[in-house]
């Protein structure tokens, strides 16, 4: 990967991810070839002052969809569940979203 912004594509904004913010767990869509070490370095580079404790990754296979008679597939993606340390400050982009 070239930069941290090539590894972290975008955050996942859903009800499930909002519920995990209180536990300092955040969800990101990451590059499919990124490993946990690269994801950790990218998070700590993009958000200074954040200390990552654990990362869980999930490969999500794209759904099969029909377009008339033709079959197609939505793109596959990789998600990273990032857990921060207790003494770490929260990610500033997500503040105010947790309820």
C-alpha positions, 0 to 999 in steps of 0.5 A: 500500500502507498499511503494510509488513505489507500488502506482505509477506504471509508468508515461504516456508518450503520446502526450496528457500528454506532452501537459499538462506538461506546465500547471504543470499537469502530468499523472501516472498509479497508483495502482487500489486500491490507493486513492487520499490521497495515490497518493498525499503522494506517489508523494510528497515522490518520487519527493521531493520539489513537492507540489500537488494541485489537483488529478483527477483519472480515471478508464480505463476498458480494451478493449475486444479483439479477439484471433481467436474464443476466446474473451479476455480482456486487463487489466484494469488500473487506471490513476491519473492526478496530478496538481501541485501548481504554486509555486511548482517546476516541476517534474524533470523526465519530464523536456525537454519533454514539447514543 
